[in-house]
Amino acid sequence: MTQDFSAVDGFEAERPRLRALAYRMLGSAAEADDAVQEAWLRYDRTDLAQVQNLAAWLTTVVARVCLNLLRARQTRREESLESFTSDWLGAADDDRVPQEEAELADSIGLALLVVLDRLSPAERVSFVLHDMFDVGFGDIAHMMERNPAAVRQLASRARAKVRGGAGTMTADAARRHRAVEAYLTATRTGDFEALLTLLDPQVELRADPEVTGAAGPLTLQGALVVAKSALASAPRARFTVPALVDGDPALVMAPLGRLSLVIQFTFTGSTITAIDITAAPSRLRAFDITLD
């Protein structure tokens, strides 16, 4: 059988863009590769003489495949979050997170992937296509078989969820924001003294059972004990980034961009007086998380 190398070359020229598009829609390198492979299969079966704009045609195919995958994922979201949280907390501790996919998630932004994962399938596809790949609403409407006004509304709603109530930050909020970033930096670098300067001497850390795998919740008290605990969790810090959780500066742990743990802080001024760590899937789903 003779292979049309020009057709192969045409697809391969588009592959990096299609994979980048699919990854942002799906947040999974394996699923993104599957979506691109499905696009290739459809491409290979198509009479290309009928395709006027190859890039647009392939974008439409990948977008529709991703939309279907996202819709299917919704039906198993509860189960997948339960297994992902327990699996990847341990994987982060043991440095078993796949390196290539972790680097890919880092390049996009773990917090952004967390927020995108909380959008509806239609919102996510609309937002990624328009805001991240500059596809016009008319073209997106054709891909999604909706009218342009509906797609514009979907993208607007998604944008509001991603960015939250972003506006002018108060001086107090800015101090808390800096303190959270400093806490993360000190944890990542093993700077025990820096942690002590951020923590109130009587600081209390509370963690739910899913964080440690213990039978009950964990409570630690005192700056020395809490700082040592933070350093012990340094492997997780690699996959932890700042975000706004219920409107306040916080940290989210997200190996491969999938939320598995939230760290919230209570302050007096810029001093941390309490830390609450949550990994229970039912509570993770309830948080309002936006970009910091």
C-alpha positions in Angstrom: 0.0 0.0 0.0 1.4 3.4 -1.0 1.4 6.0 1.8 0.7 9.6 1.0 3.7 11.2 2.7 2.5 14.8 2.0 -0.6 14.0 4.0 1.5 12.5 6.8 3.7 15.6 6.8 0.7 17.9 6.9 -0.6 16.2 10.0 2.8 16.0 11.7 3.3 19.7 11.2 0.1 20.3 13.2 0.7 17.7 15.8 2.5 19.8 18.4 -0.2 22.5 18.4 -3.0 19.8 18.5 -1.3 18.1 21.5 -0.9 21.4 23.3 -4.5 22.2 22.7 -5.7 18.8 23.8 -3.6 18.9 27.0 -5.0 22.2 28.1 -8.5 20.9 27.5 -7.9 17.5 29.2 -5.1 18.1 31.7 -3.7 14.6 30.9 -0.8 13.9 28.6 -2.1 10.3 27.9 -5.6 11.5 27.1 -4.2 14.4 25.0 -2.2 11.8 23.0 -5.3 9.7 22.6 -7.3 12.7 21.3 -4.6 13.5 18.7 -4.4 9.9 17.6 -8.2 9.9 17.1 -7.8 13.0 15.0 -5.1 11.2 12.9 -7.5 8.3 12.3 -10.2 10.6 11.2 -7.7 12.5 9.0 -6.5 9.4 7.4 -10.0 8.4 6.5 -11.0 11.8 5.1 -10.9 13.0 1.5 -8.6 15.9 2.0 -9.8 17.5 -1.3 -12.9 18.5 0.7 -10.8 20.2 3.5 -10.2 23.9 2.7 -8.4 24.8 5.9 -6.4 21.9 7.4 -5.5 23.6 10.7 -9.1 24.7 11.4 -10.4 21.2 10.4 -8.0 19.4 12.7 -8.7 21.9 15.6 -12.4 21.1 15.2 -11.8 17.4 15.3 -9.6 17.6 18.4 -12.0 20.0 20.2 -14.9 17.7 19.6 -13.0 14.6 20.8 -11.9 16.5 23.9 -15.4 17.7 24.6 -16.7 14.1 24.5 -13.9 12.9 26.8 -14.6 15.7 29.3 -18.3 14.8 29.3 -17.5 11.1 29.9 -15.2 12.1 32.7 -18.0 13.9 34.5 -19.9 10.7 35.0 -16.9 9.2 36.9 -15.6 12.3 38.6 -16.5 11.2 42.2 -14.6 7.9 41.8 -11.6 9.4 40.0 -11.0 12.1 42.6 -11.1 9.6 45.4 -8.5 7.3 43.8 -6.4 10.2 42.5 -6.1 11.9 45.9 -5.0 8.7 47.7 -2.7 7.5 44.9 -0.9 10.8 44.2 -0.3 12.0 47.8 1.9 8.9 48.3 3.4 9.2 44.8 4.5 12.8 45.6 6.0 11.8 48.9 8.0 8.9 47.2 8.9 10.9 44.1 7.0 8.6 41.8 5.2 11.2 39.8 6.1 10.7 36.1 8.8 13.3 35.3 7.9 14.2 31.7 4.2 14.7 32.5 5.0 16.6 35.7 7.2 19.0 33.7 4.4 19.4 31.1 2.0 20.3 33.9 4.5 22.7 35.4 4.9 24.5 32.1 1.2 25.2 31.9 0.8 26.1 35.6 -0.5 23.7 38.2 -3.0 26.2 39.6 -4.4 26.9 36.2 -4.9 23.2 35.5 -6.7 22.8 38.9 -9.1 25.7 38.0 -9.7 24.4 34.5 -10.5 21.0 35.9 -13.4 22.6 37.8 -15.1 24.1 34.7 -17.9 22.3 32.9 -16.8 20.6 29.7 -18.4 23.3 27.5 -16.8 26.1 29.6 -13.4 24.5 29.5 -13.4 24.0 25.7 -14.7 27.5 25.0 -12.2 29.1 27.4 -9.2 27.2 26.1 -10.0 27.7 22.4 -10.7 31.5 22.8 -8.6 32.7 25.6 -5.6 30.4 25.1 -5.6 29.7 21.4 -7.3 32.9 20.1 -10.0 31.0 18.2 -12.9 33.2 17.2 -16.3 32.6 18.8 -17.9 31.9 15.4 -15.4 29.1 14.8 -15.9 27.7 18.3 -19.7 27.8 17.8 -19.3 25.7 14.7 -17.0 23.2 16.5 -19.5 22.9 19.4 -22.6 23.1 17.3 -23.9 26.1 19.3 -24.5 29.7 18.4 -21.8 32.3 18.9 -23.6 34.2 21.7 -23.9 31.0 23.7 -20.2 30.3 23.3 -19.3 33.8 24.2 -21.3 33.4 27.4 -19.6 30.1 28.2 -16.1 31.6 27.8 -17.1 34.6 29.9 -18.4 32.4 32.7 -15.3 30.3 32.5 -13.1 33.4 32.7 -14.9 34.6 35.8 -14.3 31.2 37.5 -10.6 31.1 36.5 -9.8 34.6 37.6 -12.3 35.0 40.4 -12.9 38.5 41.8 -9.5 39.7 40.7 -9.1 43.4 41.6 -7.0 45.7 43.7 -5.4 43.8 46.5 -5.5 45.5 50.0 -2.3 45.9 51.9 -3.4 43.2 54.4 -4.2 40.8 51.6 -0.8 41.5 50.0 1.0 40.8 53.3 -0.8 37.4 53.6 -0.1 36.7 50.0 3.6 37.3 50.5 3.6 35.2 53.7 2.0 32.2 51.9 4.6 32.4 49.1 7.4 32.7 51.7 6.1 29.6 53.5 6.1 27.6 50.3 9.6 28.9 49.4 11.0 28.0 52.8 9.4 24.6 52.6 10.9 23.9 49.2 14.4 25.1 50.1 14.5 23.6 53.6 14.9 27.0 55.3 13.9 26.2 58.9 14.7 29.6 60.2 12.6 31.3 57.6 9.7 29.1 58.6 10.1 30.0 62.2 9.9 33.8 61.4 6.6 33.2 59.6 4.9 31.1 62.3 3.4 32.3 65.6 5.1 30.5 68.5 1.7 28.9 69.4 0.7 28.1 65.8 -1.6 25.1 65.4 -1.6 22.8 62.4 -4.7 20.7 61.7 -4.8 17.9 59.0 -7.6 15.6 58.1 -7.0 11.8 58.1 -6.6 11.6 54.3 -3.5 13.8 54.5 -1.5 11.3 56.7 -3.5 8.1 56.1 -4.1 7.9 59.9 -7.3 6.8 61.5 -8.1 10.3 62.7 -7.2 13.9 62.2 -3.7 15.2 63.1 -3.1 18.3 65.3 0.3 19.8 65.9 1.1 22.9 68.0 4.1 25.1 68.4 6.3 26.7 65.8 9.2 24.2 66.2 7.0 21.2 65.6 5.0 22.7 62.8 8.2 23.9 61.0 9.7 20.4 61.2 6.5 19.0 59.8 6.6 21.4 56.9 10.2 20.4 56.1 9.2 16.7 56.3 6.6 17.4 53.6 9.1 19.0 51.2 8.7 16.4 48.5 5.0 17.5 48.2 6.1 21.1 47.9 7.4 20.5 44.4 3.8 20.0 43.3 2.3 22.8 45.5 1.5 26.3 44.2 -0.3 29.4 45.5 -3.9 29.9 44.7 -7.0 31.7 46.1 -9.1 29.3 48.1 -12.5 30.7 49.1 -11.1 34.1 48.3 -8.0 33.8 50.6 -4.3 33.2 49.8 -3.6 29.5 50.2 -1.6 26.6 48.7 -2.9 23.8 46.5 -1.0 20.6 45.9 -1.7 19.2 42.4 0.5 16.5 41.0 0.0 16.6 37.2 -2.4 19.5 37.7 -5.0 17.4 39.6 -6.1 18.8 43.0 -5.2 16.5 45.9 -4.6 18.7 48.8 -5.4 22.3 50.0 -3.4 24.2 52.7 -5.2 27.2 54.3 -3.7 29.8 56.6 -5.0 31.9 59.5 -3.1 35.1 60.1 -2.6 37.8 62.7 -1.1 40.5 60.6 1.4 38.6 58.5 2.1 36.0 61.2 0.6 32.5 60.6 -1.4 31.4 63.7 -3.1 28.3 62.2 -2.7 26.0 59.2 -5.5 23.7 58.0 -4.6 20.9 55.5 -7.4 19.2 53.6 -7.2 16.1 51.4 -10.7 14.7 51.8 -12.2 14.5 48.3 -15.7 15.6 49.4 -14.2 18.8 50.9 -11.8 19.4 48.0 -14.8 19.5 45.7 -16.5 22.2 47.8 -13.7 24.7 47.7 -13.9 27.8 45.4 -10.4 27.9 43.8 -9.2 30.6 41.5 -5.8 31.9 40.3 -3.8 33.8 42.8 
